[in-house]
Every structure is written in C-alpha cells, then in structure tokens.
C-alpha cells in the first residue's frame, strides 16, 4: 500500500466561498473505546455538508481541520495535528463524523 501525506492548506474560512463550503464538527478518537478524544471544527465542501446532514450516510471524504489538536486536551497522540491539515473523514450516520483510527494511530500528518 502506498501512503501519501495529505497536504496542509489555509483554514481561514473567510478565504472559502460560502456558496461552496461550510463548517461541521468531527470527533477524533485515539482508540476503539471512543472514550478519549477531541471534537474539532472542519471546513467541508457543500456536497459533503449534505452528507454530514444525512443520518444514513457512512461515506468517506476529506475536510480541512480548523483546530490545532493537543493544545487544550493535552492528548499526546494528537500532538502536531495542526489547523489547516487536510484530514480523512468517515461519516457516521446520526453521529458526528470521525477520523479513521488507523490514520490517527499511524500519525500520517507526521510523514
């Protein structure tokens, strides 16, 4: 399997056309128990915001992280995950979308 680092971009929402983009919350967990993690804000394309609002959607997409992780939570596993990072996101139906645990455990943002 070829692994490629996802790019970092600008997370200032004023630079994004509101007719094309919107905000949504994403949960980041550090293990399968889903007991420890952070809730972050992300920029989504509008086509993904429709999926975000669909309680039956379990699709996959990417989003722009708007929070630097670790700062408030102190969760070491998330250290270095910075605002502007493009992240993989899995929609979870009626629950907040999440970042794949494999991506978090491998710390792909550090590649």
C-alpha positions in Angstrom: 0.0 0.0 0.0 1.3 3.4 -1.0 0.9 6.1 1.8 0.9 9.7 0.8 0.9 12.6 3.2 -2.3 14.8 2.9 -1.4 18.4 2.3 -1.8 21.4 4.6 -3.8 24.4 3.4 -5.2 27.6 4.8 -8.0 27.2 7.3 -9.2 30.8 7.4 -12.9 30.4 6.4 -13.0 33.9 5.0 -10.9 32.6 2.1 -13.6 30.0 1.2 -16.6 30.8 -0.9 -19.7 30.2 1.4 -21.6 29.0 -1.6 -19.1 26.1 -2.0 -18.0 25.4 1.6 -19.4 25.0 5.2 -18.5 24.0 8.7 -19.0 20.8 10.6 -17.9 19.1 13.8 -15.7 16.0 13.6 -14.8 13.7 16.5 -11.2 12.4 16.8 -10.8 9.3 19.0 -7.5 7.7 20.0 -8.7 4.2 20.5 -11.6 1.8 19.8 -13.4 2.6 23.0 -14.1 6.1 21.7 -13.8 7.4 25.3 -10.8 9.7 24.8 -10.5 12.3 22.0 -11.3 15.8 20.8 -14.2 17.4 18.9 -12.9 19.7 16.2 -14.3 22.0 13.6 -13.7 21.4 9.9 -14.4 23.0 6.6 -16.3 20.7 4.2 -17.3 21.1 0.6 -21.1 21.8 0.3 -21.6 18.4 -1.3 -20.1 16.9 1.8 -22.2 19.1 4.1 -25.3 17.4 2.6 -23.7 14.0 3.5 -23.0 15.4 7.0 -26.7 16.2 7.5 -27.8 12.7 6.2 -28.4 10.4 9.2 -27.9 7.4 7.0 -24.6 8.4 5.4 -21.5 6.3 6.1 -19.4 7.7 3.2 -15.8 8.9 3.2 -14.4 12.3 2.3 -11.7 14.8 3.3 -12.0 18.1 5.1 -9.8 20.9 6.3 -9.1 20.9 10.1 -9.8 24.2 11.7 -8.4 23.4 15.2 -4.9 22.6 16.3 -5.2 19.5 18.4 -3.4 18.7 21.7 -3.4 22.4 22.7 -6.5 22.2 25.0 -6.8 18.5 25.6 -3.1 17.6 26.1 -3.7 14.2 24.3 -0.2 13.3 23.3 -1.4 11.1 20.4 -2.7 14.2 18.7 0.3 16.4 19.1 1.3 18.1 15.9 -2.1 17.7 14.2 -2.4 21.3 13.2 -5.2 23.6 11.8 -5.0 23.5 8.0 -4.3 19.8 7.8 -6.4 18.1 5.3 -7.8 15.0 7.1 -9.7 11.9 6.0 -13.3 11.8 7.4 -15.8 9.0 7.7 -19.5 10.0 8.1 -21.1 8.1 11.0 -24.8 8.5 10.2 -26.6 10.3 13.0 -23.4 10.7 14.9 -20.6 13.2 14.3 -18.1 12.1 11.6 -14.8 10.8 12.7 -11.2 10.5 11.5 -10.2 6.9 10.8 -8.4 5.4 13.8 -5.8 3.9 11.6 -4.9 7.4 10.3 -4.6 8.7 13.9 -2.6 5.7 15.2 -0.1 5.9 12.3 0.2 9.7 12.7 0.0 10.2 9.0 0.3 14.0 9.5 3.9 13.5 10.5 5.0 11.7 7.4 
